Amino acid sequence: MYNYHFQDWLLFFYFYCIFGWCFESVYVSLISRRPVNRGFLKGPWLPLYGTGAVVVLWLTLPFRVHPVLVYLVGMLGATVLEYVTGEAMVRLFKVRYWDYSNQKFQYKGHICLSSSIVWGFFSLLMVYVVHERVAGLIFRIPVEIRSVLAFGITVCMACDTGAAFRRAMDLREVLLQAEQIRVELERRAAEKKRLLDAAATFTKAAMEDALLQSKDRIADRTASVLDTAQLEERLEQLKERMSRMGERPLLQSPRARFMTLFDDTGDIRERIRKRRKKG
């Protein structure tokens, strides 16, 4: 009964992607009191739900006669998937799309005990209640139409994923540029403070002698000071780009944030709110 073909698994994946999007978008829209299109993609699908459902089913269906094993295996499989996905997205895109950092018994903000417990119960629900009905619904569709659906949704999701990946990588580049400028500005501020502290310990004659001996170094530092204003202006421009490019992920999830050395998420959220009020 559970020897599904590749196309069957693909349709299950798409069904749970769409179901997950409907569930999360409705839930978050009600909480936020405004329409929210959840997810990394623009289309009505959340690949994490589809992947999670397929992984859980693939792992747990062989243990269907043992509910305890279904719970444990499903909980473990979904937790590992959630961790790997979260870590990969942070490393690749420099954005955390969900965050359990404020939860007890969490690890790196990607997973937490309460979430894992829920995944276990979802696994029981999937195996014993939901999936047989979903499979029955899909298998009522004629084979030819299922093939067309699988092909059509695959093309649409592939295009959506490609576009979303490019947007995320563009945002990542902006975040890294802003991070580099912030590092340089902090380095210059520290250097300026060091020079001022050192100057305060010199006598007037010693200071004049030091200035005469290091004309070239002072000239370089003067040029750096002049460039600092340009760097600050460039940083401001990058933050404005961040507020536009990061508007969707930051508004979709209250816990989403940028994962760089300098966390500008609060500032960027405020910029987004102000711009939306003006608009």
C-alpha positions in Angstrom: 0.0 0.0 0.0 2.9 2.4 0.8 5.1 1.6 -2.2 4.5 4.9 -3.8 6.1 6.0 -7.1 8.2 9.1 -7.5 5.3 11.0 -9.0 3.1 10.1 -6.0 5.7 11.4 -3.5 6.1 14.5 -5.6 2.3 15.2 -5.5 2.3 14.5 -1.7 5.1 17.0 -1.4 3.2 19.7 -3.3 0.0 19.1 -1.4 1.7 19.5 2.0 3.6 22.6 0.7 0.3 24.2 -0.3 -1.5 23.1 2.9 1.4 24.4 5.0 1.2 27.8 3.3 -2.6 28.0 3.8 -2.3 27.1 7.5 0.6 29.5 8.3 -0.6 32.4 6.2 -4.1 32.2 7.8 -2.7 31.8 11.3 -0.2 34.6 11.0 -2.6 36.9 9.2 -5.1 36.5 12.1 -2.3 37.2 14.6 -1.0 40.2 12.7 -4.4 41.5 11.7 -3.2 42.0 8.2 -2.7 39.7 5.1 0.6 37.9 5.3 2.1 35.7 2.6 4.3 33.4 4.6 7.3 31.7 3.3 10.6 32.1 1.4 8.7 31.9 -2.0 6.1 34.2 -3.4 3.8 31.4 -4.6 1.2 29.6 -2.3 3.6 26.9 -1.0 6.0 26.4 1.8 8.7 23.8 0.9 9.7 23.2 4.5 6.2 21.8 5.2 6.3 19.6 2.1 9.8 18.3 2.8 8.9 17.7 6.5 5.8 15.8 5.6 7.5 13.6 3.0 10.5 13.0 5.3 8.3 12.1 8.3 6.1 9.8 6.1 9.1 8.1 4.6 10.7 7.5 8.0 7.6 6.6 10.0 5.3 4.5 7.6 7.5 1.4 8.1 6.7 1.7 11.9 3.0 2.3 11.4 2.1 -0.6 13.7 4.1 1.0 16.6 2.7 4.4 17.5 5.5 5.1 20.0 8.1 4.5 17.3 6.2 6.7 14.9 6.2 9.5 17.5 9.9 9.2 18.3 11.1 8.7 14.7 8.9 11.5 13.4 10.0 13.9 16.1 13.7 13.1 15.5 13.4 13.3 11.7 11.5 16.6 11.7 13.8 18.2 14.3 16.9 17.3 12.3 15.3 18.7 9.1 14.4 21.9 10.9 17.9 22.3 12.3 19.6 21.6 9.0 17.3 23.9 7.0 17.7 26.7 9.5 21.5 26.4 9.7 21.8 26.2 5.9 19.6 29.3 5.4 21.6 31.3 7.9 24.9 30.3 6.4 23.8 30.8 2.9 21.6 33.9 3.1 22.7 35.5 6.4 19.0 35.7 7.5 17.3 33.8 10.2 13.7 33.1 9.1 12.6 31.7 12.5 14.1 31.9 15.9 13.6 29.8 19.1 16.3 31.7 21.0 13.8 32.8 23.6 12.5 29.3 24.2 13.8 26.9 26.9 15.9 24.0 25.8 16.8 25.4 22.4 19.8 25.0 20.3 21.2 27.8 18.2 17.7 29.2 17.8 16.9 26.6 15.1 15.3 24.0 17.2 13.8 23.7 20.7 12.2 21.0 22.8 8.7 22.3 22.7 8.8 22.4 18.9 10.2 18.9 18.7 7.4 17.5 21.0 4.9 19.1 18.6 6.6 17.5 15.6 6.1 14.1 17.3 2.4 14.6 17.7 2.1 16.0 14.1 3.8 12.7 13.0 1.1 10.7 14.7 -1.6 12.9 13.1 0.0 12.5 9.7 0.4 8.8 9.8 -2.9 7.8 11.4 -5.4 10.5 10.3 -4.2 12.8 7.6 -2.1 11.0 5.0 -4.5 8.2 4.1 -7.2 10.7 3.3 -4.7 12.9 1.3 -3.4 9.9 -0.6 -7.0 8.8 -1.3 -7.9 12.3 -2.6 -4.9 12.4 -4.9 -5.3 8.9 -6.3 -8.9 9.8 -7.3 -7.4 12.1 -9.9 -6.8 10.4 -13.2 -3.2 9.5 -13.9 -2.9 11.8 -16.9 -4.2 14.8 -14.9 -1.8 13.9 -12.0 1.1 13.9 -14.5 0.1 17.3 -15.9 -0.4 18.7 -12.3 3.0 17.4 -11.2 4.8 18.9 -14.3 3.0 22.3 -14.1 3.6 22.8 -10.3 7.2 21.7 -10.7 7.8 24.3 -13.4 6.1 27.1 -11.4 7.9 26.2 -8.1 11.2 25.9 -9.9 10.8 29.4 -11.3 9.7 30.8 -8.0 12.6 29.2 -6.2 15.1 30.5 -8.7 13.8 34.0 -8.3 13.6 33.8 -4.5 17.2 32.5 -4.4 18.5 35.4 -6.5 16.7 37.9 -4.2 18.1 36.3 -1.1 21.6 36.3 -2.5 21.3 39.9 -3.5 20.2 40.8 0.0 23.1 38.7 1.4 25.6 40.8 -0.7 24.1 44.0 0.7 24.3 42.7 4.2 28.0 41.7 3.8 28.8 45.1 2.3 27.2 46.9 5.2 29.0 44.6 7.6 32.4 45.4 6.0 31.7 49.2 6.2 30.7 48.9 9.9 33.9 47.0 10.7 36.0 49.7 9.0 34.2 52.5 10.7 34.7 50.9 14.1 38.4 50.3 13.3 38.8 54.0 12.4 37.0 55.1 15.5 39.2 52.9 17.6 42.3 54.2 15.9 41.2 57.8 16.4 40.7 57.2 20.1 44.1 55.6 20.4 45.8 58.5 18.8 43.9 61.0 21.0 44.9 59.0 24.1 48.5 58.8 23.0 48.6 62.6 22.2 47.3 63.4 25.7 50.4 61.8 27.2 52.9 63.7 25.0 54.6 67.0 25.9 54.2 69.8 23.4 57.8 69.4 22.1 57.4 65.6 21.9 54.2 66.0 20.0 55.7 68.4 17.5 58.7 66.0 17.0 56.3 63.1 16.4 54.3 65.1 13.9 57.4 66.0 11.9 58.6 62.4 11.8 55.3 61.0 10.6 54.0 63.3 7.9 53.2 60.5 5.5 51.3 58.5 8.2 49.4 61.6 9.3 48.5 62.4 5.7 47.1 58.9 5.3 45.1 59.1 8.4 43.7 62.5 7.4 42.6 61.0 4.1 40.9 58.2 6.1 39.1 60.8 8.2 37.8 62.5 5.1 36.7 59.1 3.7 34.8 58.3 6.8 31.9 60.6 5.9 31.7 58.9 2.5 31.6 55.5 4.2 28.8 56.6 6.6 26.8 57.9 3.6 27.4 54.6 1.8 26.3 52.7 4.9 23.1 54.7 5.1 22.4 53.9 1.4 22.9 50.2 2.1 20.5 50.3 5.1 17.9 51.8 2.8 18.4 49.0 0.3 18.3 46.5 3.2 14.9 47.9 4.3 13.5 47.4 0.8 15.1 44.1 0.0 14.5 42.6 3.4 10.9 43.9 3.8 9.3 40.6 2.9 11.2 38.3 5.2 11.1 40.7 8.1 7.4 41.4 7.9 6.5 37.8 7.3 7.9 36.7 10.6 8.3 38.8 13.8 11.3 36.7 14.8 13.2 36.9 11.5 16.5 38.8 11.7 19.7 39.4 9.9 22.7 37.3 11.0 25.7 39.5 10.6 28.3 40.9 13.1 26.1 43.9 13.6 22.4 43.3 14.1 20.6 46.1 12.3 17.2 44.3 12.3 15.5 46.6 14.7 16.6 49.7 12.7 15.6 48.1 9.4 12.2 47.1 10.8 11.6 50.7 11.9 12.6 52.0 8.5 10.1 49.6 6.9 7.3 50.7 9.2 8.0 54.4 8.5 8.0 53.9 4.7 4.8 51.9 4.8 3.1 54.6 6.8 4.2 57.2 4.3 3.1 55.0 1.4 
